[in-house]
Amino acid sequence: MISYDLILIPAFILSAVVGKKWRVKLDQKVISVIVMVLIATISAWGGNTIPLNEILTVLLLSTLYCVVTIAVTYAVGTAFVRGNSRRLKSINLSSLKYGGIVLIAWPIGFLLKSLTIPFDNLISGELLILIVLVGLTTSENISLKGLIRHGRNGLIASGISIIGSLISGILLSLFLDIRMPVSLTITLGMGWYTFTGPLIASATGSVTLGILGFIANFLREQLTFILVPIIPGDPRTLISIGGATTMDDTLAIYTSSLGSDSTLPALINGVVLTILIPILLPLIISF
């Protein structure tokens, strides 16, 4: 379904242009609802499709992808930039609700095995809606003044995240004997699990690989909440760990733990990666 994947690129760009020109403002709750619905659909698809004897393997591989990607990204940032992080006053666990959705939807999908449900069409439609909404909201965060003032640190964080993800994808592909385009797509999803998982499943025709990409990036977001407040390092390195999630879900954790000065760099990092991911991943997975 490569033709569908390529639709996502112009859809994202067009929606971003529309949002910027007409200053479209959307309640973040709308996107949150779409994300939760998409997570539920993907998880139900996994429970409905993946054989029980493969679930443990998928979970282990997902955890390995997540841990290696974060570790390599942190190592890259530590090697090239220096600074001090701040401690967090309180931990925001609000996004853990997504984990609850996974735990509920997965067994529901398993119980519906006897039914013929067009999960692929449902996920494709939900993903397209999410892409359009993200394009509209991303445009609000782009301003020349903000980019000039804080753009450098945000771009450095983006560079660290991309390099770390590239190295991780290559190493894991060689170590696990997973096709290089698939491995790179998983790691370069950089936390955007609702995009990466469906894209891989759609492009490869493998729900197992799709769920692998989904869970690996979902865990990356969740571990960001846990690790950022407690590990040392330059703020740009810590921002890079969050990948594309630093513009929304994990933004609060950076503001709380690193101070308000980190808010715009984290936002810029997330925006840059959110713009690049829908363009790069469909091209990479098509090889």
Buried (B, 14 or more C-beta within 10 A) or exposed (E): BEEBBEBBBEBBBEBBEBBBEEEBEEEEEEBBEBBBBBBBBBBBBBBBBBEEEBBEEBBEBBBBBBBBBBEBBBBBBBEBBEBEBBEBEEEBEEBEEBBEBBEEBBEEBBEBEEEEBEBBEBBBEBBBBBBBBBBBBBBBBBEEEBBEEBBEBBBBBBBBBBBBBBBBBBBBBEEEEBEBBBBBBBBBBBBBBBBBBBBBBBBBEBBBBBBBBBBBBBBBBBBBBEBBBEBEBBBBBBBBBBBBBBBBBBBBBBBBBBEEBBBBBBBBBBBBBBBBBBEBBBEBBEE
